[in-house]
């Protein structure tokens, strides 16, 4: 018998074991020793950005997916976990531009073709870093099927999807107010905005009525945009303004007459209840302007400076400089009633953090009404289920109020819009929406598409339910008439001890690779899983990883003791139902094993990962180690050795999806079992 070392050493075992798994080929479902008509079980990885490195969210989510894959593989399913990365248009372009800036070059100096060569060089060097890091945590993906959203086949899928929508008349070009990042020089969708609190002011400005000494007071947080006002709006039910509706006011500084109109969108509680309407620089104002056929006057350019239409006193000024000057001039004219301190959320680019300006731009849009209807229907009917169910509301709320999707971006890295003479590329999420399809070969009718699509489970974060999940659902339905997956598991967010989001830039992020180096992958996995309860975010504490390490050592030491007790005895692993003359301790531990296995099986199938982890922890530590092993120390007969062997091997099987490295290392030393790999052992009944 090969004796286990006194202590488990992750550094000694993990890399070696992972190489064994890879060499076996069993990550590839085509090589699995399964029944001929075995059911398939497929997960597509939420593709991390090629700019990315492993963070705690990745560590948690990919551990959860690995638990599911290893569990289903042991149950005899033909399991496929498709890995890959997303080209991440804006993010990757920003990274490469920063690199070039250090070299004293801009992308415009290089030109589009040379710049894209630089991006591809960068991608080849760093693009798969995160995938290699996922191996460190034990992810059993089929690396032979690794996908990338800019691969040639994937580009063909994106082109096919675009042309399909275009030929149906669902893609159109038009001038609309969009969210514009002057730093990245591109449009952004509402879902790509982040918000930060700004302590500013609310300026109350007098708009004199034409041919009258009266005036209407308008409150605004953006006085510089008043230079493009084309109306003042009030709520039709606001009795304070009944006598003014239909009259004109004189726009201060500009001396242009503009009408007073009504709209239900106006909140009577904000400011004075009267708002300025600037259709060229507000999404809400653009809708009001369209309904009332108002002129759109663009006073801010796509470079973030004032245009000639802002007037000669303001043209070419930066936005905040223009704001100061507008306020100075209004004060000189005695047009400011009062100024209040005011905190509000301002939209920022989710990639470069610059303030985003709504402005008119000629963009490409995808009509969303029919696609949204389809996506709503399959969740309402139960064809797709959210876990936890409460996340359905986020999904429905967005789809029921969805606007046409601005799919064009004014950057160079990405999928070029397949129309002659157009330099724009498609929104990154347009290509990501095809992930479950394109990774399996669509639009070609491949064997993978036939066998593994629809996929089964999607595990992802709450913040991309609308950015990605909803879009995959309507894409799958549109192009295959099938749902892309049947279950959506929305995992917890890993927060710091204080319950705030982790941030590398703020120094509150924790590197999971450092935890793996210090405690081992199994301990890191177990510590995260132990806290992964449905509906609860994780306030991360390293104490849980330390607890995981202690548990791994307990598993190791208990296994070591059991193997020493068994020694070189010839053990047959028998069905305990056929055993006779069992002690009370034998009967109790066998009953407990059966019950804990039943509960854990159910928990994993229902995505109750935290509950499953607690169950196996309590069973192994307390029932097996504290009670049964202690009683076994007093016995030295063949029957006890057989029960000890039976409990040990089945415990290793149940533990394997949670702590794959240590369990595989122990399994490889068993003298009483004809061994292959634990990862393809049969899950206990």
N, C-alpha and C positions, 0 to 999 in steps of 0.2 A: 504493500500500500504506500502510495506517495503521501507523505505527511505535509500538512499545511504549515507554512512558517508561523511563528508566534503572533505576528501582527500583519494586518493587511496594509500593503504599500501601494497606493494608487499609481504612483509614478512607475513602479515596477511592472504593474499589470495592465493599465488602461490602454496605452499605445499598442502593446503587444496583442492584446485581445481584439482591439479594433481591427488590426491588420488581419487577424484570423477570420473575423467576420467578413471583411472585404474579400479576402482570398477565397472564401467559401462560395461566393457568388449568390448567396441567399438573399441579399438585398434586392436582387432582381427576381421578380415573381416567376419569370420563365424558368428559373432554376430550382424552384421550391419543390420538395417532394410531397406534393399534394395530390388528392384524388383527382381523377380525370375531369370530373364535372364539378370541381370545387367552385364555390362562389367567390367572386372577386370582392376586394375591399380596397378602395382607392382614396388617397388624400393628395391634394396638390398643396404644396407649401405656399403660404403667402410669400411671394418672392421679395426678399430683402433688396434694397437698393444696392447697385454696384459700388456706391460710395460708402456703404455701411460696414460697421463692425458690430460684433455681438454685444448686445446690451441686455439688461435684465428682462425686458419684455420678450426679446427673442429667446432667451434662455428658458423662460417659463413656457411660452407658447410651443416651442419645438420639443420640449420635454413632454408636454401634454400629448402632442401628436405622436411622439415616439412610443408613449405608453399605449396608445390606441393601436398603432401598427404592430408592435411586438405582441400585444394581447391577441389581436386578430390573426396574426401569423401563427401563433401557437394553437389557436382554435382551428387551424386547418384551412383558413382562407388564402386565396391567391392574392397576397397583399402587395400593393404598389404605393409607394410614397414618392411623388415626383418633386425633385428639388429644382431650383433655378433662381435666377436673379432678374431684376427689373432695371432697364437702362436709366430710369429716373431722369428724364430730360433736363429739367431746370437745375436740379441738384447737382448732377454730374457736370453740366456745362459750367456751373458756378465754381466747382472744385478745380476744373481745368483752367478756367479763366484766372483764378487766384494764383495758380502755379505759374501761368504765363506772365502775370503781373510782376511776380518776383524776378522774372527774367527780363523785365522791361518791354514786354510785348503785349499787344491786345489781340483779340480774335480778328478785329477788323484789319490789323496790320498783316495778318496771315492770309486772310480771305477764307471763305467757307470751306473749300476743299482741303487746304492745309490744316485748318483748325480741326476738322473732323478726323484727319489723320492723327493729330495729337490726342484727341479723345479716345480713339481706338487703341493707341499705344498705352494710354493710361488704363483703359479698361482691361487690356491683356495683362498688365502688370498687377493691378489691384482688384480687378473685377470679381475674383473668386475667393478673396480673402475670407469673407464671412462664411462661405460654404465650408472652407477648411476648418474654420472655428466651430462650426456646427458639429463636425466630427468629434471634436474634443468633448462634447457633452453627450456623445453616444448616439447621435441621430442615425437611424438605419434607413436612410434614403437610398433609392436606386440611382446611384451617381452616373450610371451609364445613360440615363435618360435626362441628364441635367439640361434644363432649358434656359434660354436668354431671350428677352423680348426684342433684341435686334438681330437674332439669327436669321439667316436667309428664309427658312421655312416660316418663321414667325412673321417676318415682314410680308410674306405672301398672304398670310391669314389676315393681317391688318388691312392690306390693300383690298382683299376680297370683301371684307366687312364694310369698308368705306363705300366701295362701288355699289354694294347691295343697297345700302341706305340711300345713296345718291340717286340710283335708278328708280327707287320707290318715291323719290321726291321728298324724302325726309331730311336730307341735308341741303342746306341753303346758305347763301352768303348774304349778309346784310349789315347795315350800320346800326349799331346798338350801343347803349352804355354798358361798358364792361368794367371789371376790376382791373386796373392797370398798374403794373409795377414798373416805375420809371428806371429802377436800377437794373432789373432783369430784362427790361424792354419787351415785356410780353403781357398778354391778358392772363387772368387767373379766374377760375370758377369760384363761386361762393364758398365751396367746400375746401378750397385751398388757402383760405384766409385764416390767420390766427389773430387774436385780439389782445391788445395790451391796454391797460388803464392809463389814461392821460389826464393829468390835472391841468385844466385849462380854465376857460371862462365861457360864460354865456353872455353874448352882447345883445342888448335890446336897442334896436335901431328904428328911428322914426321914418316912416314912408308917408310923405304928405299926400293928401288927396288932391287930385287935379281940380283946379278952380275952387279951392276951399282952404280954410285955415285949419281944418281938422287933419289928423293923421292916424295911421294904423301903426302900432308898434309890433315889430317882428323880432323874435328871438332866434339867434343862430350861433352855432359853434364854429362856423366857417365863413367869416365875413368876406374873405377874399373872393368867394364864388358869387357874391351878390352882383358883381360886374357882369355876370351872365344871366341874371334873373330875367324871366319873361312873364311872371305872374306872382301874385300873393294868393295863398289858398287858406280857406277856413273850413271847418266842418259845417255841413249844411244844417245841422241841428243846434249849432252854437248861436243862441239868441243875441249874444253881445254884438254880433257882426251882421245881423239881418239887414240893417239899413245900408250897409256898405257893399253888399253883394251886387256885382254888375258894374260897379263904378271903377274908375282908374286911379292909380296912385303914380306919383313921380318917383322913379328909382333914384335915390341919392347918388351923388358923384357922377352919374351917367346922364341924368335928366331925360330919361326915356319913360314914356307913359306905358304902364303895364296894368292888366286887368286884375280885379279881385274875383276869384272863382271859388267854387266849393268842391270838396272831395271828402268822401268817407274815410280816406286814409289819414286825414289830419287828426292828430290827438289833441283834443281841447285842453288837456291837462299840461301839455308841454309848453313852457314859456308863457306866452300870452294867448295861445290858441290860434295865432296867425303865423303861417310859415312862408318863407320865401321859396319860390319854385325855380330851380335851375336845371332844366331837363338834360343839359349836356354833362352834368356833374353829380348826379344822384340817380340810383336805380329807381327809387320811389318816385322822384320828381319826373323821371323819364316816362313812367307809366301815367302819371297825372298829365304830363305834357301831351302824350299821345292821345289820351281821351279828349283833351280840350284843344287839340290841334295848335299847340303852342310852338313857337320857334325855339330851336336849340342853338344856343350861342356858346361855342367852346372858347373858354378864356384860360384854360390850362392845357399845355401841350403834353405830348407823350414823353417829353424829356423832363417834365416836372417844373416847367417855367411858364410864366404868363404869356399869352399870345397877343398879337396886335389887336385882336377884338376886345381885349381888356382895357384898351385905351393907351395913349402914348405915355401917360404917367406911370403905367404899370408893366408895359410890355417888356419881356425878357427877364423880369425879376423872378427869383426863386419864390416858391409858394409862401413860405413864412415871412420873407421880406415884404412880399406884396400885402400880406395880412397886416403887418405893422403899419405900412403906409396907408392902407385903407382906413385903419382905425384912427390914425393921426388926422387924416383929411375929414373923416366923419366928426371927430371932436371939434375941429376948426369950424365946421358948418353947424355945430350944435345939434347934430343928428343922432347922438347917442343918449338914450334915456337913462340907462344904467348898465353896470357891468357886474355880474355875479361870478363867484368862484364856481367851477363846475367840473366834475370828474366824469369822464365817459370812456367807453371802449372804442379804440380806433383800430381799423383793419390793417394788418401787416402781411407782407409776403411770407408764406410759410417756409421759404427757403433762405431768403437773405435778410428778412426782418425789416425791410424798408416799408414806410407807410404807403399804403395802396390808395390810389386816387380813382374814383369812378370817372370815366370819360368816354366819349363817343369813339368807336373804332370799327373799322370794317372787318368783320370776323365771320367764321364759318360756324354754323349751328346745326345741332341734331334735334329734330322734333321729338318731344318726349311723351306726348299725351297717350298714344297707343302703347308704347313700350312700358310706360308706368302702369297702365291698366293690367297688362299681362303679369307684371312683377307683383302687383298687389294680389291678384287672383290666386296665384299658386301658394302664397303664404296663408291667405284667408282660408283656402280649402284644405290646408294641412299637408299639401304635397312637399312643402319645405317647412321645417320646424326650427324655431329659434330656441336655444338653451342658454340662459334662462329666457322664458317666454316674454318677459317684460320688454326685451329689446325690440320686439315687433313694433312697439309704439313709435320708436325712433325711425324705424324703416317706413312705416305707414305715413307718419307725419310729413316726411320729406317727399315721398312719392305723390301724396295727395295734393301737395302745393308746388310741385316741381315746375321749374321753368325750362325752356329749351336750353340744351347743353351747349355752351360755347366750347367747341372742340379744337379750335386752332390756337397755336402758340407761336410767337414771333421769335423763336430761337433756332439754332442750327442743328442741335443734337436731338435726333428723334426720327419718327416715321414721317417722311415727307408726304404732304397731301398729294395724292396721285392725280393731279390735274395740271396740265401744261401751263407754265408761266407762273405757278404759285410757289412761293418760297417758304411759306409757313409749314410747320410740322404739327402733328396731332398731339393733343393733350396726352400725357403719359397714361392717364387712366383709360383712355380709349383703347389702347393696346392691352393694358392689364385686364380689362373687362373680358378679354377673350382667353384668359389664362387656362381655365379647365379644358377648353376646346383645343387651342393652338398647341399646348404642350403634348397633346395626344395625337396631333397630326392634322387636325382640321385646317383647311377645307378638303384635304385629301381623305378618302375613305380608307383609313389605315386599320390594321389589326388592333392596334392599341385603342383607337377610338371606338371600335366595335366592342372590344372586350372590357375596357375600363371606364367608359363614359356611359351614363352619368357617374360622377364620383360619389362618394358617400358622405364624408364629413368635411366641413370647412371649420377650422379653428382660427379665430382672428380677433383683432382688437375692436373695441366699440367705436373708436374714432374714424374707422373706415367703413362703417356699415353702409353709408350712402356713397362715399367716394368709390368704393370697390364692390362690396357685396351686392348691392342693388343692381349695379351695372353688369356684374357677371350673370345675375339671374335673368335680366331681360335679354342679354346677349345670347345666353344658352337657349332660351325659349325662341328667340327670333331665328337663330341659325340651325337649330336641330329639332325644334319643337319639344325638347325635353329640358327638365330642370338640370342645372349643372351639378347639383348635390342635393341630398335630402335633409341633412342636418347642419345647422350653423351653431357652433359653440362659441360664445363670446366670453373670452377669458378675462380674468381679473387684471387690473392695472397694478404694476408693482410700484409702490410709493416708498418714500423714505420713512424713517422712524416717526417723523412729525406728521406724516400723512400727506406730504406734498409730492408733486411729480418729480421724478429724478431728472437732473439736468447736468450734463457734463460741463457745459459752459459756466454754470453756477457752482460747479464743484460739488454737487449733491448726487452725482451719478456713481454707481458701483459697477466695477468691471467684473462680469461673471468669470472671465478667464483667470483673474487673480484668485477668485474663490476656488476655481477648479485646481489651480496650481497649489493652493494652500491646503485644501481639504479633499480634493478629488471630485470627479464628475458625479459619482453616485451620491455623495453627501450633498452636493449642490442641488442635484435633481430632487432628492428626498426632502431637503429643507424647503424647497419651493412648493413641491406637491403637498406637503403637510399643511400648508396654509391656503391651498387652492380650493376654497369653499365657494359654492355657487352664490353669486350676488354680492360677494365681499371682495373689496380690493385688499391687496396685501401690503401691510405696513412692514417693510422689510427689516429684519433684524438678523445679523450674522449669527445670533444665538441659535437660530433654527438650523443653520448649516452645520454648526458645531454639534447640535443634537443629531443631525443626520450622520455626521462622522462617527459619533458614539454608537449609533444604531448599526452602522456598517460593521464596526468592530465587534459589536455584540453578535451579529450574524456570523461573522468570521470565527469568533471564539467558540460559539455554540457548535458550529459545523466542525471545527477542529476537535472539540471534545467528542462529538458524536462519532466522528471517523476513528478516533482513538479507541472508543468503546467497541466499535464494530470490529476494528482491527482487520485481520485477514480472513475473518469468517466468511464462509460462502453464504451470501445473503440472497434470498429470492424476494423480489418486491411483489407481494401478493395483495390481492383485493382484501381489505380488512373484513369485508362481509363474510369471507370464507374462513376467517381465523376462529379458532376455539381457545378456550382457557385463557381469555384475556383478563388482565387485572383491571380493577376499577379505574386506575390511572390511565391504562391503555384505552379503555372505552371512552373515558372523558376527553382525552386529547384527540382521538379519532372523530368523535362527535363535533368537537370544537373546530377541527380542521375542515370538516365537511361544511359546517355552518358558515365559517368565515370565508371559505371559497365561494359559496353560493352568494353571500352578500357582496363580496368584492367583484365578482363577475357582473352582478346586477348594477353595482355602482359605476363600474367602468362603462358599461353599456349606456348608462344614463348620465354620463359625464360628471359624476360626483367624485372627482379625483381626491379631494381633501378627505372625504369620508373613507374612501378605499384605503388611503395611505394610513390613516389612524387605525383602521381595522387590522391591517397586516402588522403594523407596529405593536399594537396591544397583544395580538395573538402570539407573535413570535417572542416578544420580550417576556410577557407575563405568563401566558398559558404554556408555551413550549419551554422557554428557558427557566423561569422561576419555579414552575411546578413540575412539568414532566421530566425535564433533564435532572432535576434534583431527586425525583423519585427513581429515575433510571440509574442513578449512581449507586443505589442500594441493591440493584439487580445486576446479574451478570449471566443471564440466560439467553438462548438463541431467540426466543420469542420477543424479548425486550429489544434486542438488536435489530430484529426485523421491523418492529414498530418504529424504532428510532430512525432507521433508514427510510422507511415509508414517509414519515412526517418530514424528515429533512429534505428529501428530494421533491416532495410536493410543495413544501415551503419555498424552496429555491425557484420552482416554476412560478408560483404566485408572485414572488418578489421580483422576478426577472424584469418585467416591464418597467418597474420603478427603479431598481438598482442593477442594471444589466451587467456592468463590469465585474463587480465582486461576486455575483451569483454565477456568472460564467467561469470565473477563476476557480471557485469552489467546486463547481460541477465537473471541471476537467480533472479533478483529483479523485473522484469517486471510484472506488475499486470494485463496487458491486453492481456497476451499470455499464452496459456496452454503450460507449459514448460516440456521439457525433458532436453537435453543438446544442447547448441549452436553448439557444434562440429559436430552434425548430422543434423542440420537444413539444409533446401534446399537452395542452392546458388541462389541468385536472377536472374531472367531471364533478 
